[in-house]
């Protein structure tokens, strides 16, 4: 796929994608209808406390989010998907939950014509206890560690292949595959499931559940190291790499177009790049977008060169990251693959 050209000038580009600063609604309108394979994003949540990256209150949140969702529906291909990460929150002053994040899928499906393909739940085991009043001080609620991740589709039959996101077999399953006769006998179970001999076949991995256990505890990494070295603040609410990675692998093919409409530190674009997808990142804050370029700068690049790329973007100059650093012999095109290998080895 050829990357779409927008009338707005990109903040920066890479070999496979482009990041744009502006209102996502205006940027989405510049895309052709039915041109996007996947939109995956995490909008600012409807929290009671205002965050520095901007978030709407619960009373106005639905109307605000629907403006973006309506445009997303128009831009998705017929087999495209819209994946929306939404954290929950409490109502003002009382220890009862807001229902805003459950009203979102109802409105998207009833009013905009989306289908709820599946509901996922992102469990972040490293999340700190909150809210402090109800969990830490009064100790009357458990800590909130799960986000809703809604997978919407434009039709009943979106593109998807779960074989692309298989998980490692359990130790017991590995033993069963090695010696099926020693671990089970084909028969009908009390549940009604008819377990045949094919149950012992090695399919390369186990089918994942819709509960995604992914810690969000990164305290270093190339992005944060770049922010620290250059002296800029990183985005306070970042996707862990494995969350967009799961859905990009699950719902798209190589060269498909992936879009993040609240890009933040542009984890989505980074993952799409090393997964061989085309990508577009839309973000309203130029300072966050400029810092996100560190994700695409290879290790070994000097602080001065990183600062130069950052400052050019922050000043409104369009930067082709690969070309800018290649001119100084500092970009070989292998950094994404090296990062992928390191990430795979660590996982």
FIGU-660175 format. One record per residue (C-alpha): z, x, y; residue in three letters. Coordinates in steps of 0.05 Angstrom, whole numbers, plus 5000, padded with zeros to 4 digits. Each point is the difference from the previous one (the first is absolute). Layout:
ZXYALA...
This chain:
500050005000UNK498450235071UNK506149975045UNK499249425050UNK498850215072UNK504349655052UNK498449955074UNK507050285014UNK500350764997UNK504250264942UNK506350405013UNK498250474943UNK495550034939UNK500050334932UNK494850064946UNK501249294976UNK503549625054UNK501749885073UNK506349825038UNK499649545061UNK505149875054UNK500349285025UNK501749284985UNK498149884927UNK497449305018UNK494850305046UNK498250544951UNK499349524942UNK495249585041UNK495450605004UNK499250024924UNK494649614964UNK502349394962UNK501050104926UNK499750765006UNK507150214978UNK502450094929UNK507450075013UNK504749905059UNK506950284984UNK505350045053UNK507349945019UNK500749645066UNK506350065042UNK505049544967UNK503349405034UNK506850345008UNK505649785047UNK500550705029UNK494050265040UNK496950644973UNK496650545041UNK493349874965UNK500049275023UNK501849384960UNK499949265013UNK505949534994UNK500349514942UNK498349395043UNK493350275022UNK498350444940UNK495949524959UNK495349815057UNK499150735019UNK498550234929UNK495249434987UNK495450265055UNK498950644961UNK499649664932UNK494649525023UNK495650605020UNK501650364935UNK497649404960UNK493350025036UNK499050744991UNK501750044926UNK494549994948UNK500149424951UNK503650434948UNK504450345052UNK507650025005UNK505349985054UNK506550354981UNK505849865047UNK506750364996UNK505649595032UNK507350155002UNK505149445005UNK505449905052UNK506249595016UNK500749445050UNK503350175066UNK507650064995UNK501049714930UNK499550294929UNK494249564977UNK492950224991UNK494149825044UNK494249664963UNK494650295044UNK497250464946UNK499349424952UNK496649565051UNK494650535010UNK496549894932UNK500449255007UNK496550025068UNK494950514978UNK498149584940UNK500649295028UNK497250145070UNK495350594994UNK497249924930UNK502950614966UNK502250004927UNK506550314977UNK497350454945UNK506950274983UNK506750135030UNK502650724996UNK506950275016UNK501150705026UNK506950264980UNK502150595043UNK506050314964UNK501250485058UNK500749465053UNK506550045039UNK504849414999UNK498449475052UNK501549595039UNK506350395017UNK504149395021UNK499249624934UNK499350574951UNK504150595025UNK505449685044UNK501549324971UNK497350174931UNK497649294987UNK492750154983UNK496350504956UNK495350515031UNK492949765012UNK495450484962UNK493849574984UNK493949825042UNK495149454985UNK493050284991UNK495249415000UNK493250114968UNK495149495030UNK492749914982UNK494249665033UNK497949654935UNK503349864933UNK496650614970UNK501350635041UNK497950694975UNK505750314960UNK500850474941UNK507150114975UNK497650564954UNK499550435063UNK507649965011UNK502950064931UNK507050294995UNK502750494950UNK502249714933UNK507449974986UNK502750494948UNK500849444950UNK492849785010UNK497650714991UNK503550034933UNK497249324981UNK492950245014UNK501250624958UNK502749594941UNK498549255008UNK502249824930UNK506750335010UNK501849615062UNK497449294994UNK496649514954UNK494449545024UNK502649295003UNK501149415046UNK506150085043UNK505149445017UNK497150015070UNK493349774972UNK496550675011UNK495850214941UNK500850764996UNK494250314961UNK498850704976UNK496150135064UNK506750025036UNK500750724976UNK493550235031UNK500250555053UNK496849705062UNK501650605044UNK506249695031UNK504149375011UNK498049425044UNK504350045063UNK504649445021UNK499949675068UNK506650355017UNK498150665031UNK505850505002UNK498050505053UNK505250395040UNK498550105074UNK504050625010UNK495050525025UNK503650495045UNK494850545002UNK492650004981UNK494050225040UNK500349435050UNK507450085018UNK499350765000UNK494349935049UNK504049545045UNK505950484999UNK495750615013UNK496349695058UNK506249665028UNK498049274996UNK503749424968UNK497549734934UNK499049254989UNK506849694981UNK497249514948UNK495150354954UNK496749774935UNK501850434940UNK493450284973UNK500749664933UNK500049305028UNK493049995030UNK497750464944UNK501749464948UNK496049455035UNK494250445020UNK499150224928UNK501249304974UNK495649605047UNK494350465022UNK494750474973UNK497850685028UNK496249935066UNK502949305014UNK502749875070UNK507549975010UNK503049795067UNK507150035026UNK501149585062UNK507050265016UNK498750724980UNK506250355029UNK499950704970UNK493649834962UNK502550094929UNK494749504978UNK494350405029UNK502750644970UNK500549694930UNK493149675007UNK497050685018UNK502450364938UNK498449404957UNK492750045022UNK500049355040UNK497549895071UNK505449795048UNK501549745070UNK506850045033UNK501949565060UNK506250165039UNK502249785070UNK504250625015UNK495950635016UNK506150454991UNK500949774928UNK492650064987UNK499650705028UNK505850234955UNK496749674939UNK494450525004UNK504950494969UNK498949654933UNK492950274999UNK501350715024UNK500350504943UNK505950444985UNK499350685032UNK497449735066UNK504050305058UNK504849605043UNK495550155059UNK493949694966UNK504049394978UNK502549925071UNK493050065028UNK497449454954UNK506049565016UNK499450105075UNK492649865002UNK501149344965UNK506049835043UNK495850125062UNK494749514977UNK494950514973UNK496549824935UNK501350544948UNK496450114934UNK505750344964UNK495650344948UNK494950265051UNK505350215050UNK503650454950UNK493850224963UNK497550315064UNK506050474996UNK499250114926UNK506349604987UNK497349404962UNK496950084931UNK499949274978UNK504950144943UNK506549815033UNK499849274978UNK498650204928UNK505650525002UNK504949495027UNK497949524945UNK501250524947UNK506850175028UNK501949265005UNK497749884928UNK504050604974UNK506249765036UNK499549294974UNK
